Amino acid sequence: MYSGNQFTSLVQVEKIKVREPGVIILTGPSSCGKGEVASALCKTLSIRPEAHLSMGEILRSTFKDAKEDPSFAELLATKYDLSYENNIFDCVDTTESLSAKVRSYQAELEKMFDKTGMDLFTSQLEWLEFCTMNGLLVPNRWTENFVAAHIEQENFADGETFILDGYPRTQRAAEHLLDFLSSMNIPVLKVLHLSISRQEMMSRAQARGRADDDDESLFKRFQFYIENVQPSVDFMKTKLGSDRIALIDAHQPVFDQTDNGPAFNLDESINAVVASVLKAMGVPRMVIKDILMENSNSK
């Protein structure tokens, strides 16, 4: 209906979904809000929360699932050569530097797993668990294969849309991921590149108050983003085409006016970023307004 020169829709859209199955990739620097945006996308696009795969959760769940799910343990062992039976000192991943690194943590490993002799036998997945719990890096091959194994185990190739959050982080990882997705006939629907400045990244990270968020560590993380993550996005743009890549301003602060002055509204700030994401995915502006309003009312 018309009201003056304004058109007002008589229909309110409460739910939408992605037109066809595939993967939505979320990437960007540390503290850019990938997790918050992914959660909001699950709500707005009718994606199961379990279909949101974050890199951190993939690492944490790999050793847990390998203990509790025999079919997943078999998949890791037979297809990806990763198991609790493979000795880190005598396997496809063995190098002098990796062996020396593992042995340098012998005391901590033996305390964590309550056993001795871990300078002679530490399994691949024990080392994964130790690294995940202590913030250490694992071999690149492992990360690539853990992602592939989880996608395969969840049967996303059967026609479900899912979100991959925080991966790939290097051009090598992007190459491996695109090859794997192609082999599984899983299309990349969109690569959402969330962008914030180094200063904003540092401000957000320091607000969390984590012990490892000192200036030097944050600077290194941003440099890693510049030197590795951005080139991985450029590579995917070359392979997929520019229409599959969307650069999203992840710093869109919204303030409420109060008697004490402007007050930062976190939920509305996230909604502003999500609105930009939905627009980049082709959702009409009026539908975006309805969907975000519905999500706000349901909280």
Backbone as CSV, one residue per row, in Angstrom:
resi,resn,N_x,N_y,N_z,CA_x,CA_y,CA_z,C_x,C_y,C_z
1,MET,0.836,-1.189,0.000,0.000,0.000,0.000,0.873,1.242,0.000
2,TYR,0.296,2.373,-0.460,1.029,3.627,-0.520,0.615,4.521,0.639
3,SER,1.575,5.202,1.221,1.307,6.200,2.254,2.062,7.455,1.847
4,GLY,1.340,8.413,1.207,2.023,9.566,0.633,2.873,9.085,-0.511
5,ASN,4.179,9.396,-0.433,5.108,8.949,-1.471,5.861,7.678,-1.057
6,GLN,5.488,7.122,0.123,6.171,5.951,0.635,5.382,4.679,0.320
7,PHE,6.084,3.599,-0.024,5.428,2.311,-0.227,5.648,1.463,1.013
8,THR,4.586,0.971,1.602,4.662,0.130,2.783,4.183,-1.265,2.433
9,SER,5.020,-2.260,2.676,4.659,-3.638,2.357,3.600,-4.142,3.317
10,LEU,2.636,-4.889,2.789,1.616,-5.520,3.629,2.077,-6.889,4.133
11,VAL,3.256,-7.332,3.696,3.768,-8.655,4.045,5.029,-8.503,4.889
12,GLN,5.094,-9.251,5.977,6.302,-9.273,6.801,6.996,-10.614,6.637
13,VAL,8.266,-10.580,6.281,9.046,-11.799,6.085,9.719,-12.165,7.405
14,GLU,9.447,-13.373,7.879,9.990,-13.791,9.167,11.116,-14.808,9.037
15,LYS,11.225,-15.470,7.898,12.254,-16.498,7.743,12.672,-16.590,6.282
16,ILE,13.965,-16.728,6.057,14.485,-16.941,4.714,15.509,-18.076,4.775
17,LYS,15.870,-18.618,3.638,16.915,-19.626,3.598,17.700,-19.475,2.302
18,VAL,18.875,-20.054,2.291,19.727,-20.001,1.109,19.076,-20.811,-0.010
19,ARG,19.137,-20.268,-1.223,18.433,-20.880,-2.351,18.940,-22.277,-2.680
20,GLU,20.256,-22.482,-2.585,20.814,-23.798,-2.915,21.904,-24.140,-1.918
21,PRO,22.171,-25.429,-1.688,23.168,-25.822,-0.684,24.583,-25.492,-1.117
22,GLY,25.451,-25.373,-0.133,26.847,-25.062,-0.381,27.469,-24.536,0.893
23,VAL,28.633,-23.917,0.759,29.340,-23.399,1.926,29.476,-21.882,1.837
24,ILE,29.297,-21.231,2.962,29.580,-19.795,3.122,30.855,-19.695,3.947
25,ILE,31.871,-19.058,3.401,33.166,-18.945,4.086,33.268,-17.564,4.726
26,LEU,33.585,-17.550,6.023,33.792,-16.302,6.764,35.271,-16.153,7.075
27,THR,35.853,-15.044,6.678,37.269,-14.831,6.933,37.509,-13.386,7.329
28,GLY,38.696,-13.122,7.872,39.028,-11.773,8.316,40.052,-11.824,9.428
29,PRO,40.489,-10.680,9.941,41.488,-10.654,11.007,40.922,-11.112,12.338
30,SER,41.798,-11.345,13.284,41.389,-11.696,14.642,40.479,-10.605,15.206
31,SER,39.453,-11.033,15.956,38.533,-10.116,16.661,37.627,-9.309,15.733
32,CYS,37.452,-9.766,14.472,36.587,-9.024,13.552,35.114,-9.392,13.716
33,GLY,34.814,-10.358,14.583,33.420,-10.708,14.842,32.884,-11.850,14.013
34,LYS,33.769,-12.726,13.524,33.316,-13.841,12.678,32.313,-14.726,13.406
35,GLY,32.590,-15.038,14.662,31.699,-15.907,15.413,30.321,-15.318,15.601
36,GLU,30.268,-14.029,15.939,28.981,-13.358,16.137,28.191,-13.287,14.832
37,VAL,28.889,-12.972,13.737,28.219,-12.893,12.437,27.727,-14.272,12.010
38,ALA,28.537,-15.314,12.235,28.121,-16.671,11.871,26.867,-17.084,12.643
39,SER,26.829,-16.776,13.930,25.652,-17.117,14.736,24.417,-16.391,14.226
40,ALA,24.585,-15.115,13.879,23.461,-14.342,13.356,23.000,-14.885,12.010
41,LEU,23.943,-15.324,11.174,23.578,-15.883,9.872,22.810,-17.197,10.027
42,CYS,23.178,-17.986,11.030,22.434,-19.227,11.276,20.965,-18.912,11.547
43,LYS,20.729,-17.861,12.322,19.350,-17.483,12.643,18.629,-16.917,11.419
44,THR,19.289,-16.033,10.699,18.612,-15.339,9.602,18.442,-16.206,8.364
45,LEU,19.340,-17.164,8.146,19.296,-17.978,6.930,18.816,-19.404,7.191
46,SER,18.252,-19.646,8.379,17.702,-20.965,8.717,18.749,-22.072,8.580
47,ILE,19.958,-21.802,9.079,21.043,-22.784,9.078,21.174,-23.364,10.484
48,ARG,21.274,-24.683,10.590,21.429,-25.304,11.908,22.685,-24.771,12.596
49,PRO,22.618,-24.483,13.902,23.828,-24.050,14.621,24.970,-25.050,14.473
50,GLU,24.628,-26.343,14.383,25.664,-27.375,14.230,26.352,-27.318,12.870
51,ALA,25.730,-26.598,11.913,26.328,-26.444,10.588,27.237,-25.219,10.520
52,HIS,27.537,-24.644,11.671,28.524,-23.568,11.778,29.820,-24.202,12.257
53,LEU,30.785,-24.349,11.358,32.067,-24.957,11.685,33.109,-23.872,11.889
54,SER,33.537,-23.690,13.129,34.617,-22.742,13.404,35.924,-23.512,13.519
55,MET,37.018,-22.862,13.134,38.304,-23.544,13.148,38.659,-24.015,14.552
56,GLY,38.415,-23.175,15.548,38.727,-23.554,16.923,37.940,-24.764,17.370
57,GLU,36.651,-24.790,17.042,35.804,-25.907,17.446,36.180,-27.179,16.699
58,ILE,36.601,-27.050,15.447,37.039,-28.222,14.687,38.227,-28.888,15.376
59,LEU,39.208,-28.087,15.799,40.381,-28.647,16.470,39.991,-29.300,17.794
60,ARG,39.126,-28.604,18.572,38.734,-29.151,19.875,37.931,-30.438,19.740
61,SER,37.068,-30.487,18.737,36.191,-31.646,18.620,36.871,-32.832,17.940
62,THR,37.973,-32.606,17.227,38.611,-33.703,16.502,39.097,-34.786,17.450
63,PHE,39.882,-34.418,18.467,40.391,-35.458,19.360,39.267,-36.029,20.235
64,LYS,38.272,-35.224,20.549,37.135,-35.708,21.335,36.311,-36.714,20.533
65,ASP,36.000,-36.360,19.284,35.197,-37.248,18.443,35.960,-38.527,18.102
66,ALA,37.287,-38.401,17.948,38.089,-39.592,17.634,38.051,-40.592,18.785
67,LYS,37.855,-40.100,20.020,37.745,-40.993,21.182,36.356,-41.612,21.273
68,GLU,35.322,-40.836,20.906,33.943,-41.242,21.182,33.197,-41.811,19.982
69,ASP,33.673,-41.529,18.772,32.954,-41.954,17.568,33.860,-42.857,16.721
70,PRO,33.665,-44.175,16.778,34.531,-45.106,16.030,34.564,-44.845,14.530
71,SER,33.428,-44.411,13.955,33.402,-44.174,12.508,34.267,-42.970,12.142
72,PHE,34.274,-41.934,12.998,35.115,-40.765,12.734,36.591,-41.130,12.924
73,ALA,36.885,-41.913,13.965,38.266,-42.350,14.191,38.782,-43.151,13.003
74,GLU,37.915,-44.015,12.441,38.310,-44.817,11.280,38.543,-43.936,10.056
75,LEU,37.678,-42.926,9.863,37.855,-42.008,8.741,39.183,-41.281,8.840
76,LEU,39.506,-40.772,10.032,40.776,-40.078,10.227,41.963,-40.996,9.952
77,ALA,41.866,-42.225,10.436,42.997,-43.149,10.320,43.198,-43.653,8.896
78,THR,42.110,-44.042,8.242,42.248,-44.696,6.938,42.430,-43.710,5.794
79,LYS,41.724,-42.583,5.840,41.791,-41.646,4.722,42.820,-40.542,4.936
80,TYR,43.022,-40.169,6.214,43.875,-39.001,6.480,45.132,-39.337,7.283
81,ASP,45.329,-40.621,7.615,46.545,-41.067,8.305,46.780,-40.282,9.594
82,LEU,45.730,-40.195,10.430,45.794,-39.493,11.714,45.069,-40.340,12.755
83,SER,45.786,-40.694,13.841,45.138,-41.551,14.829,45.877,-41.511,16.158
84,TYR,45.264,-42.173,17.144,45.900,-42.343,18.450,46.943,-43.461,18.412
85,GLU,46.979,-44.241,17.328,47.961,-45.322,17.197,49.252,-44.856,16.533
86,ASN,49.211,-43.762,15.786,50.397,-43.298,15.060,51.307,-42.484,15.976
87,ASN,52.564,-42.898,16.051,53.559,-42.222,16.892,54.063,-40.965,16.188
88,ILE,54.014,-39.852,16.869,54.458,-38.576,16.283,55.931,-38.631,15.878
89,PHE,56.699,-39.565,16.516,58.133,-39.685,16.212,58.411,-40.651,15.070
90,ASP,57.379,-41.302,14.540,57.568,-42.272,13.453,56.302,-42.348,12.608
91,CYS,56.032,-41.261,11.874,54.839,-41.220,11.026,55.105,-40.292,9.846
92,VAL,54.128,-40.106,9.013,54.301,-39.305,7.806,54.647,-37.851,8.128
93,ASP,54.296,-37.389,9.328,54.538,-35.988,9.706,55.878,-35.773,10.403
94,THR,56.612,-36.840,10.688,57.821,-36.738,11.503,58.908,-35.910,10.836
95,THR,59.412,-34.939,11.578,60.588,-34.157,11.181,61.439,-33.968,12.429
96,GLU,62.691,-33.602,12.236,63.556,-33.374,13.393,63.029,-32.241,14.259
97,SER,62.570,-31.181,13.618,62.096,-30.031,14.388,60.811,-30.352,15.159
98,LEU,59.887,-31.096,14.528,58.651,-31.458,15.229,58.957,-32.398,16.392
99,SER,59.836,-33.374,16.178,60.192,-34.302,17.250,60.834,-33.565,18.421
100,ALA,61.716,-32.622,18.106,62.367,-31.851,19.168,61.352,-31.000,19.929
101,LYS,60.387,-30.444,19.193,59.359,-29.615,19.835,58.511,-30.449,20.786
102,VAL,58.101,-31.643,20.340,57.274,-32.506,21.192,58.054,-32.910,22.433
103,ARG,59.311,-33.293,22.270,60.122,-33.733,23.413,60.390,-32.589,24.391
104,SER,60.387,-31.357,23.885,60.612,-30.220,24.793,59.453,-30.030,25.763
105,TYR,58.313,-30.644,25.448,57.137,-30.553,26.325,56.875,-31.883,27.039
106,GLN,57.911,-32.745,27.152,57.703,-34.076,27.720,57.062,-34.020,29.104
107,ALA,57.592,-33.203,29.991,57.071,-33.147,31.366,55.605,-32.715,31.376
108,GLU,55.279,-31.704,30.586,53.898,-31.212,30.535,52.961,-32.262,29.927
109,LEU,53.435,-32.959,28.890,52.628,-34.005,28.263,52.341,-35.142,29.245
110,GLU,53.389,-35.585,29.962,53.215,-36.706,30.886,52.310,-36.327,32.045
111,LYS,52.359,-35.083,32.463,51.451,-34.620,33.521,50.013,-34.568,33.011
112,MET,49.829,-34.060,31.781,48.487,-33.921,31.229,47.830,-35.286,30.999
113,PHE,48.582,-36.249,30.479,48.012,-37.556,30.141,48.282,-38.619,31.208
114,ASP,48.967,-38.230,32.270,49.220,-39.109,33.414,49.874,-40.416,33.004
115,LYS,50.957,-40.302,32.231,51.718,-41.498,31.863,53.151,-41.105,31.560
116,THR,54.042,-42.076,31.520,55.453,-41.817,31.270,55.844,-42.285,29.873
117,GLY,57.082,-41.983,29.473,57.610,-42.463,28.202,57.108,-41.716,26.982
118,MET,56.595,-40.509,27.187,56.038,-39.790,26.040,57.118,-39.151,25.179
119,ASP,58.383,-39.275,25.607,59.487,-38.887,24.735,59.775,-39.973,23.706
120,LEU,59.167,-41.161,23.913,59.328,-42.271,22.979,58.071,-42.502,22.149
121,PHE,56.912,-42.311,22.787,55.654,-42.482,22.051,54.649,-41.432,22.505
122,THR,54.342,-40.521,21.600,53.236,-39.572,21.769,52.426,-39.656,20.489
123,SER,51.165,-39.993,20.622,50.361,-40.165,19.410,50.068,-38.816,18.752
124,GLN,49.722,-38.890,17.476,49.373,-37.662,16.744,48.227,-36.913,17.437
125,LEU,47.199,-37.645,17.852,46.030,-36.978,18.413,46.237,-36.545,19.862
126,GLU,47.174,-37.190,20.560,47.570,-36.664,21.876,48.278,-35.323,21.705
127,TRP,49.145,-35.237,20.701,49.834,-33.973,20.441,48.846,-32.903,20.009
128,LEU,47.852,-33.286,19.209,46.806,-32.340,18.824,46.082,-31.808,20.055
129,GLU,45.690,-32.709,20.955,44.971,-32.290,22.158,45.830,-31.350,22.992
130,PHE,47.102,-31.683,23.158,48.002,-30.844,23.945,48.152,-29.455,23.305
131,CYS,48.337,-29.427,21.982,48.494,-28.149,21.278,47.230,-27.302,21.381
132,THR,46.072,-27.932,21.218,44.809,-27.199,21.263,44.592,-26.594,22.638
133,MET,44.907,-27.353,23.685,44.692,-26.876,25.050,45.724,-25.839,25.472
134,ASN,46.836,-25.764,24.741,47.910,-24.844,25.139,48.215,-23.785,24.078
135,GLY,47.369,-23.672,23.075,47.525,-22.611,22.085,48.723,-22.759,21.178
136,LEU,49.149,-23.994,20.901,50.284,-24.233,20.019,49.797,-24.604,18.622
137,LEU,50.633,-24.328,17.628,50.272,-24.645,16.248,50.480,-26.129,15.965
138,VAL,49.662,-26.673,15.070,49.812,-28.060,14.644,50.236,-28.061,13.175
139,PRO,50.761,-29.185,12.664,51.194,-29.231,11.250,50.074,-28.824,10.293
140,ASN,50.448,-28.131,9.221,49.457,-27.654,8.244,48.612,-28.791,7.675
141,ARG,49.245,-29.936,7.425,48.507,-31.075,6.867,47.355,-31.478,7.773
142,TRP,47.574,-31.413,9.075,46.527,-31.801,10.016,45.329,-30.868,9.907
143,THR,45.592,-29.572,9.935,44.502,-28.605,9.875,43.675,-28.801,8.616
144,GLU,44.345,-28.939,7.476,43.646,-29.149,6.209,42.766,-30.392,6.259
145,ASN,43.305,-31.471,6.818,42.571,-32.730,6.824,41.488,-32.786,7.900
146,PHE,41.687,-32.079,9.007,40.634,-32.026,10.025,39.397,-31.337,9.463
147,VAL,39.606,-30.243,8.734,38.486,-29.532,8.119,37.770,-30.451,7.132
148,ALA,38.544,-31.099,6.267,37.952,-31.995,5.273,37.200,-33.139,5.946
149,ALA,37.781,-33.721,6.992,37.158,-34.849,7.671,35.832,-34.456,8.315
150,HIS,35.774,-33.284,8.914,34.532,-32.850,9.544,33.444,-32.575,8.507
151,ILE,33.814,-31.971,7.400,32.833,-31.733,6.333,32.310,-33.059,5.800
152,GLU,33.233,-34.012,5.626,32.843,-35.325,5.111,31.985,-36.083,6.126
153,GLN,32.379,-36.046,7.403,31.650,-36.766,8.435,30.229,-36.227,8.608
154,GLU,30.064,-34.920,8.434,28.747,-34.300,8.604,27.857,-34.464,7.366
155,ASN,28.410,-35.048,6.305,27.644,-35.303,5.074,27.061,-34.026,4.465
156,PHE,27.814,-32.941,4.509,27.318,-31.691,3.937,27.167,-31.772,2.425
157,ALA,27.840,-32.746,1.813,27.701,-32.924,0.366,26.306,-33.412,-0.012
158,ASP,25.524,-33.843,0.982,24.174,-34.354,0.706,23.144,-33.248,0.524
159,GLY,23.549,-31.990,0.615,22.604,-30.920,0.292,22.252,-29.975,1.411
160,GLU,23.171,-29.719,2.341,22.908,-28.779,3.427,23.874,-27.611,3.350
161,THR,23.358,-26.404,3.552,24.218,-25.226,3.600,24.942,-25.173,4.940
162,PHE,26.243,-24.868,4.918,26.983,-24.737,6.167,27.926,-23.545,6.093
163,ILE,28.399,-23.120,7.262,29.292,-21.967,7.378,30.651,-22.459,7.852
164,LEU,31.701,-22.034,7.172,33.076,-22.331,7.580,33.696,-21.034,8.079
165,ASP,33.987,-20.985,9.353,34.363,-19.748,10.047,35.842,-19.790,10.443
166,GLY,36.620,-18.836,9.886,38.022,-18.730,10.273,38.979,-19.591,9.484
167,TYR,38.554,-20.062,8.333,39.386,-20.914,7.499,38.952,-20.736,6.050
168,PRO,39.893,-20.680,5.100,41.339,-20.882,5.196,42.061,-19.614,5.668
169,ARG,43.300,-19.822,6.136,44.103,-18.707,6.638,45.379,-18.500,5.826
170,THR,45.638,-19.374,4.846,46.794,-19.223,3.974,46.388,-19.614,2.558
171,GLN,47.204,-19.232,1.581,46.900,-19.602,0.196,46.966,-21.110,0.020
172,ARG,47.930,-21.750,0.674,48.031,-23.217,0.579,46.746,-23.864,1.091
173,ALA,46.234,-23.374,2.229,44.999,-23.926,2.791,43.820,-23.669,1.861
174,ALA,43.809,-22.484,1.221,42.728,-22.160,0.280,42.761,-23.102,-0.921
175,GLU,43.954,-23.384,-1.429,44.083,-24.309,-2.555,43.551,-25.686,-2.176
176,HIS,43.962,-26.179,-1.013,43.522,-27.501,-0.560,42.009,-27.522,-0.361
177,LEU,41.469,-26.487,0.257,40.034,-26.434,0.535,39.217,-26.434,-0.753
178,LEU,39.592,-25.593,-1.709,38.817,-25.527,-2.961,38.885,-26.842,-3.726
179,ASP,40.047,-27.477,-3.708,40.174,-28.778,-4.378,39.284,-29.814,-3.696
180,PHE,39.289,-29.804,-2.365,38.468,-30.764,-1.622,36.980,-30.521,-1.862
181,LEU,36.549,-29.269,-1.779,35.134,-28.953,-2.002,34.700,-29.358,-3.406
182,SER,35.570,-29.131,-4.377,35.268,-29.520,-5.753,35.105,-31.032,-5.864
183,SER,35.974,-31.775,-5.174,35.898,-33.241,-5.220,34.618,-33.764,-4.583
184,MET,34.060,-32.969,-3.646,32.820,-33.361,-2.957,31.587,-32.741,-3.611
185,ASN,31.797,-31.983,-4.711,30.698,-31.293,-5.404,29.942,-30.332,-4.475
186,ILE,30.710,-29.631,-3.624,30.133,-28.633,-2.717,30.507,-27.250,-3.249
187,PRO,29.543,-26.455,-3.697,29.869,-25.124,-4.226,30.151,-24.118,-3.113
188,VAL,31.019,-23.173,-3.408,31.234,-22.033,-2.506,30.209,-20.969,-2.874
189,LEU,29.261,-20.726,-1.976,28.204,-19.764,-2.254,28.711,-18.336,-2.144
190,LYS,29.516,-18.070,-1.099,30.031,-16.719,-0.891,31.215,-16.779,0.062
191,VAL,32.208,-15.960,-0.217,33.318,-15.729,0.712,33.094,-14.344,1.304
192,LEU,32.806,-14.284,2.586,32.535,-13.020,3.269,33.790,-12.589,4.009
193,HIS,34.437,-11.565,3.494,35.697,-11.079,4.057,35.392,-9.896,4.971
194,LEU,35.391,-10.150,6.286,35.096,-9.115,7.272,36.357,-8.286,7.524
195,SER,36.220,-6.988,7.403,37.392,-6.110,7.478,37.289,-5.128,8.637
196,ILE,38.354,-5.040,9.437,38.499,-3.992,10.448,39.943,-3.508,10.418
197,SER,40.177,-2.330,10.941,41.527,-1.783,10.992,42.333,-2.459,12.097
198,ARG,43.650,-2.306,12.039,44.495,-2.864,13.090,44.145,-2.249,14.444
199,GLN,43.888,-0.942,14.463,43.552,-0.281,15.718,42.251,-0.817,16.306
200,GLU,41.258,-1.049,15.453,39.987,-1.580,15.935,40.156,-3.017,16.424
201,MET,40.976,-3.811,15.718,41.240,-5.169,16.158,41.869,-5.170,17.552
202,MET,42.841,-4.303,17.757,43.525,-4.237,19.048,42.575,-3.760,20.140
203,SER,41.730,-2.796,19.817,40.772,-2.280,20.791,39.793,-3.371,21.227
204,ARG,39.291,-4.140,20.275,38.342,-5.213,20.596,39.014,-6.310,21.412
205,ALA,40.218,-6.698,20.980,40.917,-7.785,21.662,41.263,-7.390,23.102
206,GLN,41.731,-6.167,23.287,42.108,-5.725,24.630,40.903,-5.614,25.550
207,ALA,39.729,-5.354,24.959,38.510,-5.275,25.763,38.140,-6.632,26.359
208,ARG,38.615,-7.721,25.707,38.317,-9.065,26.227,39.123,-9.367,27.479
209,GLY,40.298,-8.724,27.605,41.122,-8.910,28.795,41.854,-10.226,28.886
210,ARG,42.093,-10.894,27.738,42.807,-12.162,27.765,44.298,-11.924,27.952
211,ALA,44.954,-12.877,28.638,46.374,-12.713,28.959,47.247,-12.639,27.715
212,ASP,46.837,-13.329,26.619,47.669,-13.369,25.416,47.360,-12.226,24.447
213,ASP,46.549,-11.261,24.889,46.209,-10.133,24.015,47.079,-8.917,24.304
214,ASP,48.400,-9.130,24.419,49.312,-8.009,24.592,49.611,-7.389,23.233
215,ASP,50.180,-6.187,23.247,50.394,-5.431,22.001,51.234,-6.208,20.989
216,GLU,52.289,-6.875,21.463,53.172,-7.601,20.539,52.431,-8.751,19.861
217,SER,51.652,-9.514,20.644,50.911,-10.637,20.084,49.865,-10.165,19.084
218,LEU,49.180,-9.076,19.423,48.143,-8.556,18.533,48.747,-8.032,17.233
219,PHE,49.905,-7.390,17.336,50.581,-6.901,16.137,50.945,-8.069,15.217
220,LYS,51.463,-9.164,15.816,51.832,-10.345,15.022,50.609,-10.960,14.345
221,ARG,49.470,-10.979,15.049,48.249,-11.539,14.463,47.793,-10.715,13.268
222,PHE,47.885,-9.399,13.388,47.451,-8.565,12.273,48.414,-8.710,11.100
223,GLN,49.703,-8.823,11.377,50.675,-9.041,10.309,50.427,-10.368,9.612
224,PHE,50.064,-11.394,10.404,49.732,-12.685,9.795,48.542,-12.527,8.864
225,TYR,47.562,-11.762,9.284,46.385,-11.504,8.445,46.793,-10.828,7.135
226,ILE,47.622,-9.803,7.218,48.063,-9.069,6.023,48.863,-9.978,5.091
227,GLU,49.769,-10.767,5.681,50.706,-11.546,4.873,50.149,-12.889,4.409
228,ASN,49.113,-13.397,5.074,48.619,-14.736,4.752,47.123,-14.807,4.435
229,VAL,46.290,-14.213,5.302,44.844,-14.333,5.107,44.392,-13.554,3.875
230,GLN,44.843,-12.314,3.744,44.459,-11.523,2.574,44.867,-12.197,1.261
231,PRO,46.099,-12.720,1.147,46.442,-13.438,-0.091,45.560,-14.670,-0.336
232,SER,45.102,-15.328,0.739,44.213,-16.481,0.550,42.881,-16.038,-0.038
233,VAL,42.396,-14.860,0.363,41.154,-14.320,-0.202,41.366,-13.942,-1.665
234,ASP,42.518,-13.331,-1.961,42.831,-12.971,-3.352,42.877,-14.221,-4.241
235,PHE,43.443,-15.298,-3.696,43.514,-16.556,-4.454,42.104,-17.076,-4.735
236,MET,41.235,-17.072,-3.715,39.866,-17.559,-3.915,39.113,-16.669,-4.901
237,LYS,39.408,-15.376,-4.882,38.779,-14.459,-5.839,39.178,-14.816,-7.263
238,THR,40.452,-15.159,-7.455,40.933,-15.552,-8.772,40.280,-16.848,-9.240
239,LYS,40.139,-17.800,-8.321,39.593,-19.107,-8.674,38.073,-19.102,-8.816
240,LEU,37.392,-18.335,-7.967,35.929,-18.386,-7.916,35.254,-17.272,-8.700
241,GLY,35.974,-16.161,-8.906,35.380,-14.993,-9.549,35.020,-13.938,-8.507
242,SER,35.105,-12.688,-8.905,34.896,-11.590,-7.952,33.478,-11.543,-7.400
243,ASP,32.503,-12.112,-8.131,31.119,-12.073,-7.645,30.905,-12.961,-6.431
244,ARG,31.827,-13.896,-6.176,31.694,-14.782,-5.015,32.326,-14.189,-3.756
245,ILE,33.041,-13.083,-3.896,33.754,-12.479,-2.763,33.052,-11.181,-2.374
246,ALA,32.816,-11.000,-1.078,32.199,-9.757,-0.591,33.049,-9.197,0.539
247,LEU,33.522,-7.962,0.362,34.269,-7.277,1.409,33.269,-6.536,2.293
248,ILE,33.239,-6.883,3.571,32.249,-6.353,4.499,32.936,-5.516,5.567
249,ASP,32.464,-4.287,5.752,32.952,-3.442,6.841,32.415,-4.014,8.155
250,ALA,33.296,-4.602,8.965,32.866,-5.244,10.209,32.869,-4.281,11.388
251,HIS,33.158,-3.015,11.122,33.111,-2.002,12.183,32.026,-0.995,11.839
252,GLN,30.813,-1.275,12.304,29.665,-0.391,12.062,28.977,-0.111,13.403
253,PRO,29.622,0.674,14.263,29.091,0.886,15.611,27.767,1.651,15.597
254,VAL,26.859,1.207,16.461,25.566,1.871,16.644,25.479,2.327,18.092
255,PHE,25.059,3.566,18.292,24.971,4.135,19.635,23.540,4.553,19.944
256,ASP,23.104,4.288,21.177,21.814,4.776,21.663,22.040,6.076,22.419
257,GLN,21.127,6.994,22.248,21.215,8.253,22.974,20.565,8.087,24.348
258,THR,21.318,8.323,25.393,20.814,8.216,26.758,21.041,9.535,27.493
259,ASP,20.495,9.614,28.689,20.681,10.819,29.502,22.143,11.052,29.843
260,ASN,22.919,9.973,29.841,24.351,10.080,30.157,25.215,10.170,28.904
261,GLY,24.572,10.374,27.754,25.317,10.479,26.511,25.191,9.212,25.678
262,PRO,25.919,9.126,24.556,25.831,7.953,23.676,26.277,6.674,24.372
263,ALA,25.511,5.593,24.173,25.849,4.289,24.744,25.936,3.263,23.628
264,PHE,27.029,2.541,23.580,27.260,1.566,22.522,26.238,0.439,22.599
265,ASN,25.602,0.113,21.473,24.610,-0.959,21.392,25.218,-2.108,20.604
266,LEU,25.673,-3.141,21.316,26.378,-4.245,20.675,25.476,-5.011,19.707
267,ASP,24.248,-5.339,20.133,23.351,-6.120,19.286,23.050,-5.411,17.973
268,GLU,22.767,-4.116,18.051,22.459,-3.369,16.830,23.693,-3.190,15.956
269,SER,24.858,-3.124,16.573,26.101,-3.026,15.796,26.331,-4.309,15.008
270,ILE,26.077,-5.450,15.659,26.189,-6.739,14.957,25.153,-6.813,13.841
271,ASN,23.934,-6.342,14.138,22.879,-6.351,13.118,23.263,-5.519,11.897
272,ALA,23.959,-4.407,12.126,24.374,-3.551,11.007,25.330,-4.305,10.090
273,VAL,26.253,-5.071,10.693,27.190,-5.869,9.897,26.445,-6.995,9.178
274,VAL,25.531,-7.659,9.903,24.757,-8.750,9.301,23.919,-8.226,8.138
275,ALA,23.371,-7.010,8.282,22.598,-6.411,7.190,23.462,-6.252,5.942
276,SER,24.718,-5.835,6.132,25.634,-5.698,4.996,25.924,-7.051,4.365
277,VAL,26.061,-8.086,5.210,26.309,-9.434,4.716,25.118,-9.927,3.894
278,LEU,23.909,-9.753,4.430,22.711,-10.214,3.723,22.519,-9.471,2.406
279,LYS,22.821,-8.182,2.414,22.731,-7.402,1.180,23.709,-7.944,0.142
280,ALA,24.928,-8.293,0.590,25.933,-8.839,-0.328,25.500,-10.185,-0.891
281,MET,24.626,-10.880,-0.168,24.139,-12.179,-0.621,22.856,-12.068,-1.441
282,GLY,22.428,-10.834,-1.698,21.300,-10.631,-2.587,19.943,-10.540,-1.922
283,VAL,19.906,-10.387,-0.585,18.627,-10.273,0.108,18.103,-8.846,-0.027
284,PRO,16.850,-8.644,-0.455,16.299,-7.288,-0.606,16.299,-6.515,0.716
285,ARG,16.460,-5.202,0.603,16.580,-4.348,1.784,15.368,-4.474,2.715
286,MET,14.143,-4.515,2.153,12.941,-4.609,2.969,12.893,-5.932,3.735
287,VAL,13.355,-7.012,3.092,13.384,-8.314,3.752,14.421,-8.309,4.882
288,ILE,15.561,-7.694,4.642,16.595,-7.597,5.676,16.032,-6.915,6.919
289,LYS,15.310,-5.825,6.712,14.732,-5.088,7.833,13.773,-5.971,8.625
290,ASP,12.910,-6.720,7.924,11.952,-7.605,8.591,12.666,-8.702,9.379
291,ILE,13.657,-9.331,8.748,14.350,-10.459,9.366,15.088,-10.026,10.625
292,LEU,15.802,-8.917,10.551,16.559,-8.452,11.713,15.629,-8.011,12.834
293,MET,14.495,-7.442,12.469,13.514,-7.055,13.484,12.955,-8.296,14.173
294,GLU,12.669,-9.339,13.389,12.146,-10.581,13.950,13.159,-11.214,14.894
295,ASN,14.435,-11.190,14.510,15.479,-11.776,15.367,15.626,-10.998,16.667
296,SER,15.517,-9.672,16.597,15.619,-8.837,17.787,14.449,-9.111,18.728
297,ASN,13.264,-9.298,18.170,12.076,-9.551,18.996,12.111,-10.926,19.644
298,SER,12.849,-11.859,19.025,12.875,-13.231,19.546,13.900,-13.428,20.641
299,LYS,14.725,-12.399,20.915,15.764,-12.530,21.935,15.153,-12.407,23.340
